[in-house]
Amino acid sequence: MLNLTMKSDEFIDVAKLGRSVGLKGFLKLHDFSDFPEQFKKGRRFFADKDESLEIAEFDRQKGIVRFVGINDKDAASKLTNKILKTTKDVAKSSCKLKKDEFFWFDIVGCKIVENGQILGVVDDIERIGSQDYLYVKTDENFVKNGSQESFLIPYIDRFILRADVDSKEIITQYVVYFLE
């Protein structure tokens, strides 16, 4: 069982519960992740620090979910707009990554390095359409010289040469030209 006294930064948002669907307690599930396989019968998520929800049924095609003990429209409606959370450790153990794939929470905080120079630090990741962009807070040395305080880098091979989440560095190319 998960320790509910964990710090909030150990939890990650994985989905949002939408409107109730039908009369049996189903809710629309808006998945924030790239891992729909984590939503399966018996899997627990947290909606609030003191509210644990266990999946009773999940229909991937329809994008709907029902939780244990939620058996009617009224009970389901009370969960509308709640954010489902899990811990980073649970996510890592239940979501298998392929080669050169990373969890967003491992990328956030990485330094952007090009030609040995730190350009900034990944502050967030934004998905625009089907493309992920690193939202980078520009290193103070560039800001002092007139560069913008933040910038976006598309997470594509043209710009990203290598990501090393263990050393918290992402090696880039062609990005420094946008800062000079």
Buried (B, 14 or more C-beta within 10 A) or exposed (E): EBEEEEEEEBBBEBBBBBEBBEEEBBBBBEBBBBBBEBBEEEBBBBBEEEEBBEBBBBEEEEBBBBBBEBBEBEEBEEBEEBBBBBBBEBBEEEBEEEEEEBBBBBBBEBBBBBEEEBBBBBEBBEEEEEEBBBBBBBBEEBBEEEBEEEBBBEBEEEBBEEBEBEEBBBBBEEBBEEBE
